[in-house]
Amino acid sequence: MQYQSTRGAKLGGFCDILLQGLAPDGGLAMPSNIPHISGKTLESWRGLDYADLAYAVMHPFIGDIPEDDLRAILRRTYTTDAFGSADITPLTRLGDSNTYLLELSNGPSLAFKDIAMQFLGNAMAYVLETRDARLNILGATSGDTGSAAEYAMRGKDRINVFMLSPHGRMSLFQQAQMYSLQDKNIHNIAIEGVFDDCQDLVKAVNSDAAYKTAYHIGAVNSINWARVLAQSVYYFKAWLALGLPAGSPVDFCVPSGNFGNIYAGYLAKQMGLPIAHLIIATNENDVLYEALQTGHYRARPAAEVEKTSSPSMDIGKASNFERYLYNLSGNNAAQTAARWKTLVADGAIDLQPLMDAIRASGFTAGRSDHAARLATIRETYQVYNRLIDPHTADGVYVAKHWRAENKSERPLICLETALPAKFETTVREATGLRAPRPAQFEDIEEAPRRVTVMANDVSALKDYITAALA
């Protein structure tokens, strides 16, 4: 399988784009084709454990890692020790309803990002070893990507991590999870701004081809195709866990800010998984909801990005939306590049010509707010004895209202995003309870911190990286 940028550049094989991050032309890596899985093949996957299912889903996209080595990487990644159960991503029914929670938050950092990030850590270490190379990962996080990446990469000899986060805009637990790490290859940088400023800094460094090459800059954000690919696996796992007859469609509701997690579901659908609807759940930063409601995708400037109680979704520009528009255009790189040029120039893209295709692809959206989150956390606990985090609550709230409005009886799977312990203040406000946390994270907020606060300045960031690697 070869890859190219959404804007046209040829990028090489999987191992190349695994280490590359953002494409040289500013676009995102995409495979030359999406393999289609027949219903018969999907049926044959029933009963596979998670590592073998991951191999079945992912290997058509990974032609440059030998089968035995790829299977070994996946078996090393998806273990009971790392994820708490052999299921890796258990599916739980909410009472006797036809709504389910896909548990994605049992990994080392207690967030769904672990599912893909643990694979990235092991795959990157493998490729770097075979190439006798080093990689300096530059990433941006709105809360969970950072800790998942750092826990996956800590102590790896050939990898350094430089993780940007918005200063003061993550939960105290999220901050402590990242900033308490003392590993020498982990560098936390708190940017005076919002997540989109962090993301823009990552893109600015990546756009400096000479600097990127000289300092071996890579990425682990959802701009990295390997993240999206690894996340697509749990959509298959969820459908198979329901035990439905062949071809039976289901709906998924996904809390989404940067469009990566739900795009992984769209990838699974393109591959042949019977998904009827992909429901985007947004918070008050409802860029994606607005886009699907109005046919007008407008990137929010930093000043308009609200600070909310589901902070990992406090995002004004959804990077992975570019991948989706690329697919809708028939994989037309020139058309995609033109649309993104318009976004940069005007701050918006007119989606009206694509609205029929968007509806046909199964995407729809809803929005939540602080009051709705609190009520949903409280109700889910009282009715189902299940404590959920505020981002998952956004998803459960939107799913409930979407199902009622559409009178749907299909199974609807809500993707859990994090354990409630990561957002203790909001959970306590909703229920009066202190969310339980794993023993290793007791009193983590009191741990010594190792973090650098920095202005939103690309030159200062480059100087920091250069000095750290000297």
PEWOJO-V603690 format. One record per residue. N is the residue number from 1. PSI is psi in radians with two decimals (* if undefined). Layout:
n={N	N}
psi={PSI	PSI}
This chain:
n={1	2	3	4	5	6	7	8	9	10	11	12	13	14	15	16	17	18	19	20	21	22	23	24	25	26	27	28	29	30	31	32	33	34	35	36	37	38	39	40	41	42	43	44	45	46	47	48	49	50	51	52	53	54	55	56	57	58	59	60	61	62	63	64	65	66	67	68	69	70	71	72	73	74	75	76	77	78	79	80	81	82	83	84	85	86	87	88	89	90	91	92	93	94	95	96	97	98	99	100	101	102	103	104	105	106	107	108	109	110	111	112	113	114	115	116	117	118	119	120	121	122	123	124	125	126	127	128	129	130	131	132	133	134	135	136	137	138	139	140	141	142	143	144	145	146	147	148	149	150	151	152	153	154	155	156	157	158	159	160	161	162	163	164	165	166	167	168	169	170	171	172	173	174	175	176	177	178	179	180	181	182	183	184	185	186	187	188	189	190	191	192	193	194	195	196	197	198	199	200	201	202	203	204	205	206	207	208	209	210	211	212	213	214	215	216	217	218	219	220	221	222	223	224	225	226	227	228	229	230	231	232	233	234	235	236	237	238	239	240	241	242	243	244	245	246	247	248	249	250	251	252	253	254	255	256	257	258	259	260	261	262	263	264	265	266	267	268	269	270	271	272	273	274	275	276	277	278	279	280	281	282	283	284	285	286	287	288	289	290	291	292	293	294	295	296	297	298	299	300	301	302	303	304	305	306	307	308	309	310	311	312	313	314	315	316	317	318	319	320	321	322	323	324	325	326	327	328	329	330	331	332	333	334	335	336	337	338	339	340	341	342	343	344	345	346	347	348	349	350	351	352	353	354	355	356	357	358	359	360	361	362	363	364	365	366	367	368	369	370	371	372	373	374	375	376	377	378	379	380	381	382	383	384	385	386	387	388	389	390	391	392	393	394	395	396	397	398	399	400	401	402	403	404	405	406	407	408	409	410	411	412	413	414	415	416	417	418	419	420	421	422	423	424	425	426	427	428	429	430	431	432	433	434	435	436	437	438	439	440	441	442	443	444	445	446	447	448	449	450	451	452	453	454	455	456	457	458	459	460	461	462	463	464	465	466	467	468	469	470}
psi={2.22	2.74	2.63	2.84	2.65	-0.24	0.13	-0.42	2.45	2.33	-0.19	-2.71	-3.05	-0.79	-0.56	-0.85	-0.38	-0.72	-0.22	-0.68	-2.24	2.42	2.74	-0.48	0.16	-0.09	-3.02	2.52	2.39	2.53	2.72	-0.43	2.80	1.93	2.46	2.34	2.18	2.80	-0.63	-0.73	-0.76	-0.73	-0.60	-0.25	-0.15	2.33	-0.18	2.48	3.01	-0.74	-0.69	-0.63	-0.74	-0.71	-0.79	-0.73	-0.73	-0.50	-0.49	-0.37	-0.13	1.42	-0.15	0.23	2.13	2.62	-0.85	-0.67	-0.72	-0.75	-0.68	-0.71	-0.79	-0.66	-0.55	-0.46	-0.89	1.46	2.73	-0.66	-0.70	-0.59	0.10	-0.27	2.77	-0.39	-0.44	-0.98	1.39	2.59	2.18	2.26	2.44	1.72	-2.37	0.30	3.03	0.46	2.40	2.67	2.22	1.93	1.98	0.19	0.55	0.17	-3.00	-0.56	0.10	0.51	2.77	-0.40	-0.41	-0.58	-0.78	-0.64	-0.60	-0.65	-0.80	-0.76	-0.81	-0.67	-0.74	-0.74	-0.69	-0.87	-0.74	-0.66	-0.78	-0.49	-0.02	0.93	3.01	2.79	2.38	1.86	2.22	2.07	2.91	2.48	2.51	0.01	-0.85	-0.54	-0.71	-0.94	-0.67	-0.75	-0.76	-0.67	-0.49	-0.51	-0.20	2.35	0.01	2.15	-0.61	0.14	2.32	2.56	2.20	1.84	2.13	2.37	2.68	2.08	2.11	0.15	0.08	2.86	2.78	-0.65	-0.80	-0.77	-0.84	-0.66	-0.71	-0.92	-0.27	-0.20	2.32	0.07	2.40	-0.38	0.08	2.19	1.99	2.28	2.00	2.00	2.36	1.54	-2.79	3.08	-0.71	-0.56	-0.73	-0.79	-0.69	-0.63	-0.72	-0.78	-0.64	-0.74	-0.73	-0.50	-0.23	1.55	-0.71	-0.77	-0.77	-0.74	-0.78	-0.60	0.21	0.98	2.23	-3.08	2.65	-0.04	3.04	0.01	-0.30	2.07	-0.60	-0.58	-0.89	-0.80	-0.82	-0.61	-0.44	-0.42	-0.72	-0.26	-0.77	-0.77	-0.74	-0.80	-0.78	-0.63	-0.44	-0.39	0.56	2.76	2.68	2.34	-0.03	2.17	2.63	2.91	2.61	2.40	2.21	2.02	2.25	2.37	-0.82	0.03	0.16	-0.82	-0.74	-0.49	-0.57	-0.63	-0.65	-0.65	-0.80	-0.68	-0.75	-0.55	-0.28	0.00	2.29	1.44	2.20	-0.96	2.49	1.89	2.03	2.18	2.05	2.88	-2.64	-0.41	1.34	0.79	-0.81	-0.67	-0.81	-0.72	-0.76	-0.46	-0.63	-0.26	0.37	1.87	1.95	2.04	2.36	2.26	2.80	-0.67	-0.35	-0.03	1.99	2.59	2.04	3.11	0.06	1.24	-0.40	-0.21	0.25	1.30	2.37	-0.19	2.12	1.72	-0.74	-0.13	-0.47	-0.68	-0.74	-0.78	-0.58	-0.80	-0.77	-0.48	0.05	0.56	0.68	1.78	-0.68	-0.73	-0.72	-0.78	-0.69	-0.71	-0.72	-0.50	-0.69	-0.70	-0.76	-0.73	-0.76	-0.18	0.15	2.78	2.34	2.00	0.02	-0.74	-0.26	-0.02	-0.66	-0.73	-0.63	-0.80	-0.72	-0.48	-0.15	0.01	2.43	3.08	2.73	2.96	2.72	2.98	-3.10	-0.80	-0.72	-0.68	-0.84	-0.81	-0.66	-0.72	-0.80	-0.83	-0.73	-0.62	-0.79	-0.70	-0.72	0.01	0.70	2.11	2.24	2.78	2.93	-0.54	-0.77	-0.64	-0.69	-0.76	-0.79	-0.70	-0.87	-0.71	-0.77	-0.79	-0.62	-0.75	-0.73	-0.77	-0.60	0.04	0.76	2.38	-0.01	2.65	2.36	2.14	2.08	2.30	2.09	2.50	-0.52	2.81	2.57	-0.37	-0.43	-0.20	0.98	-0.69	-0.81	-0.71	-0.72	-0.69	-0.64	-0.65	-0.27	0.06	2.62	2.10	2.30	2.59	2.65	2.60	-0.62	-0.22	0.12	2.30	0.43	-0.46	-0.35	-0.08	2.63	2.54	2.59	1.65	2.56	2.17	2.32	2.55	2.79	1.40	2.06	-0.58	-0.74	-0.66	-0.81	-0.72	-0.70	-0.83	-0.77	-0.77	-0.69	-0.52	-0.06	*}
